Amino acid sequence: MNIAVIPARSGSKGIPNKNIIDFMGKPLIYWSILSAKASKCIDRVVVSTDSKEIAIVAENCGSEVLYRPESLSQDDTKTIEVLKYHSKFLNEYDNLFVLQPTSPLRKKRLIDDCYKSYVQSKSSNLATGYICKQIEFGTHLNERRQEIKGFFYDDGSLYILPKRLVDVGLWNGSNPKLYINEKQFTYEIDDKIDLTILKHLFKNYQNDI
């Protein structure tokens, strides 16, 4: 069994109630729930929250709700700590699919394609992202962008973690599958500027979502 978990705590400082703000006529969290429910490889969709308001919205969007304690809803709480907590109360499952609600743009079949890649590669876990070529000014000799090797940066669209990693509190295994996402689907909402950018991207790529 594969379970999608969408972490959505209250208390966002950049944008109040960020996870349920209006995004293209729907609560922001709706788009992640929609992606998860459209996947052929996900058996359950749950939202993890500490907020009754978020819970009501999530249920109205067709998701189950798992409540987490206040101690796991702080600014410094790590997602893997939340997953490990919920894992104790979930029925037997194989993998958790983590979808950040602040990444509302996911291409159709992204989840299913990622799962297929994860299984076929026999990887320890999976993360979507892109090759970041940003380096601190003053630490290089004016290399051209093409000459910078860069590094993989996870974009929050999707993580796949098997139960064995979750239960020991590991976010990453020894052989992760790094799935390169298309650039237009890698943007996240942290502040109001990001929100404006994502709305324009949605209008341009809504037929692909």
C-alpha positions as CSV (number, residue, x, y, z in Angstrom):
1,M,0.0,0.0,0.0
2,N,1.2,3.5,-0.9
3,I,-0.1,6.4,1.2
4,A,0.2,10.1,0.2
5,V,0.9,12.4,3.1
6,I,0.4,16.1,2.7
7,P,2.0,18.0,5.7
8,A,0.0,21.2,6.4
9,R,0.6,22.8,9.8
10,S,-0.8,26.1,10.9
11,G,1.3,29.1,11.9
12,S,2.9,30.2,8.6
13,K,4.6,33.5,9.1
14,G,5.4,34.5,5.5
15,I,1.7,34.2,4.4
16,P,-0.9,33.7,7.2
17,N,-2.9,30.5,6.7
18,K,-0.7,29.8,3.6
19,N,-1.8,26.2,3.1
20,I,-5.4,27.1,2.7
21,I,-5.2,30.5,1.0
22,D,-7.0,31.0,-2.3
23,F,-5.0,29.8,-5.3
24,M,-6.8,29.9,-8.6
25,G,-10.2,29.6,-7.0
26,K,-9.4,26.7,-4.7
27,P,-7.6,26.4,-1.3
28,L,-3.9,25.9,-2.0
29,I,-3.9,22.5,-0.4
30,Y,-6.5,21.3,-2.9
31,W,-4.0,21.1,-5.7
32,S,-1.8,18.6,-3.9
33,I,-4.8,16.5,-2.8
34,L,-6.0,16.5,-6.4
35,S,-2.6,15.3,-7.7
36,A,-2.5,12.5,-5.1
37,K,-6.1,11.4,-5.8
38,A,-5.4,11.3,-9.6
39,S,-2.5,9.0,-9.2
40,K,-3.0,5.3,-10.0
41,C,-0.4,4.1,-7.5
42,I,-1.6,5.9,-4.4
43,D,-4.1,4.0,-2.2
44,R,-4.8,6.6,0.5
45,V,-4.5,10.4,0.7
46,V,-4.1,12.0,4.1
47,V,-3.3,15.5,5.3
48,S,-1.2,15.9,8.5
49,T,-2.2,19.0,10.4
50,D,-2.5,20.6,13.9
51,S,-5.3,22.8,12.7
52,K,-9.1,22.1,12.8
53,E,-9.6,24.8,10.1
54,I,-7.1,23.1,7.8
55,A,-8.7,19.7,8.6
56,I,-12.1,20.9,7.5
57,V,-10.8,22.2,4.3
58,A,-8.8,19.0,3.6
59,E,-11.9,16.8,4.2
60,N,-14.0,19.0,2.0
61,C,-11.3,18.5,-0.7
62,G,-11.6,14.7,-0.3
63,S,-8.7,13.9,1.9
64,E,-8.5,12.0,5.2
65,V,-7.0,13.9,8.1
66,L,-4.3,12.9,10.6
67,Y,-3.8,15.2,13.6
68,R,-0.3,15.8,14.9
69,P,0.6,17.2,18.4
70,E,1.6,20.8,18.9
71,S,5.2,19.6,19.6
72,L,5.4,18.4,16.0
73,S,4.0,21.6,14.5
74,Q,6.8,24.1,15.3
75,D,8.9,26.1,12.9
76,D,11.9,23.8,13.5
77,T,9.9,20.5,13.2
78,K,11.3,18.3,10.5
79,T,8.9,16.5,8.1
80,I,10.5,13.1,8.8
81,E,9.6,13.5,12.5
82,V,6.0,14.0,11.6
83,L,6.0,11.0,9.3
84,K,7.6,8.8,11.9
85,Y,4.9,9.8,14.4
86,H,2.1,9.0,12.0
87,S,3.7,5.8,10.9
88,K,3.0,4.2,14.3
89,F,-0.7,4.6,13.8
90,L,-1.1,3.8,10.2
91,N,-1.9,0.3,9.0
92,E,0.7,-1.6,7.2
93,Y,2.0,0.2,4.1
94,D,4.9,0.1,1.8
95,N,5.7,3.7,1.0
96,L,4.8,7.2,2.0
97,F,4.5,9.8,-0.8
98,V,5.1,13.3,0.6
99,L,3.6,16.2,-1.3
100,Q,4.2,19.7,0.0
101,P,1.1,21.8,-0.4
102,T,3.3,24.8,-1.2
103,S,4.2,23.1,-4.5
104,P,0.8,23.2,-6.3
105,L,2.0,22.7,-9.9
106,R,2.6,19.0,-10.7
107,K,2.5,17.7,-14.2
108,K,0.0,15.0,-15.0
109,R,1.4,11.6,-14.3
110,L,4.4,13.0,-12.4
111,I,3.6,10.8,-9.3
112,D,3.0,7.7,-11.4
113,D,6.1,8.3,-13.5
114,C,8.2,8.9,-10.4
115,Y,6.9,5.7,-8.7
116,K,7.7,3.7,-11.8
117,S,11.3,5.1,-11.9
118,Y,11.7,4.5,-8.2
119,V,10.6,0.8,-8.5
120,Q,12.6,0.1,-11.6
121,S,15.8,1.7,-10.3
122,K,15.5,-0.2,-7.0
123,S,16.4,3.0,-5.2
124,S,16.3,3.6,-1.4
125,N,14.0,6.6,-1.9
126,L,13.1,9.3,-4.3
127,A,13.0,13.1,-4.5
128,T,12.0,15.4,-7.3
129,G,14.0,18.5,-8.0
130,Y,16.4,20.3,-10.4
131,I,20.1,21.0,-10.9
132,C,20.9,24.2,-9.1
133,K,23.8,26.2,-10.4
134,Q,23.8,29.0,-7.9
135,I,27.0,29.6,-6.0
136,E,28.0,32.3,-3.6
137,F,29.6,35.4,-5.2
138,G,33.3,35.7,-4.4
139,T,33.8,31.9,-4.2
140,H,34.4,31.3,-7.9
141,L,36.4,32.9,-10.7
142,N,33.6,34.2,-12.9
143,E,32.9,30.8,-14.4
144,R,30.3,30.6,-17.1
145,R,27.0,29.0,-16.0
146,Q,27.7,26.1,-18.4
147,E,30.9,25.4,-16.6
148,I,29.3,25.1,-13.2
149,K,28.5,21.5,-12.4
150,G,25.8,22.4,-9.8
151,F,23.9,20.1,-7.4
152,F,20.5,18.5,-7.1
153,Y,18.0,20.6,-5.2
154,D,14.8,19.0,-4.1
155,D,11.7,21.1,-5.0
156,G,9.1,19.7,-2.6
157,S,6.8,18.3,-5.3
158,L,7.3,14.7,-4.3
159,Y,9.3,12.5,-2.0
160,I,8.9,8.7,-1.8
161,L,10.0,7.0,1.4
162,P,9.7,3.3,2.2
163,K,8.4,2.4,5.6
164,R,11.8,1.0,6.7
165,L,13.3,4.5,6.4
166,V,10.4,6.3,8.0
167,D,10.3,4.1,11.0
168,V,14.0,4.8,11.9
169,G,13.6,8.5,11.1
170,L,15.7,8.7,8.0
171,W,14.8,11.2,5.3
172,N,17.3,9.8,2.8
173,G,18.7,6.3,2.1
174,S,22.0,5.2,0.6
175,N,20.8,5.0,-3.0
176,P,18.2,7.8,-3.7
177,K,16.6,8.4,-7.0
178,L,17.0,12.0,-8.0
179,Y,14.2,12.7,-10.4
180,I,14.7,15.8,-12.5
181,N,11.5,17.8,-12.8
182,E,10.7,20.3,-15.5
183,K,11.6,23.8,-14.4
184,Q,8.1,25.3,-14.6
185,F,6.9,22.8,-12.1
186,T,9.6,23.3,-9.5
187,Y,8.5,26.6,-8.0
188,E,7.4,26.7,-4.4
189,I,5.3,29.3,-2.5
190,D,7.2,30.8,0.4
191,D,6.1,34.4,0.2
192,K,3.7,36.7,-1.7
193,I,6.1,37.2,-4.6
194,D,6.2,33.4,-5.1
195,L,2.5,33.3,-5.0
196,T,2.3,35.9,-7.9
197,I,4.8,33.9,-9.9
198,L,3.0,30.6,-9.4
199,K,-0.3,32.1,-10.5
200,H,1.2,33.2,-13.8
201,L,2.8,29.8,-14.3
202,F,-0.5,28.1,-13.5
203,K,-2.3,30.1,-16.2
204,N,0.4,29.1,-18.7
205,Y,0.6,25.4,-17.9
206,Q,-2.8,24.6,-16.4
207,N,-3.5,22.1,-19.3
208,D,-0.5,20.1,-18.2
209,I,-1.4,19.9,-14.6
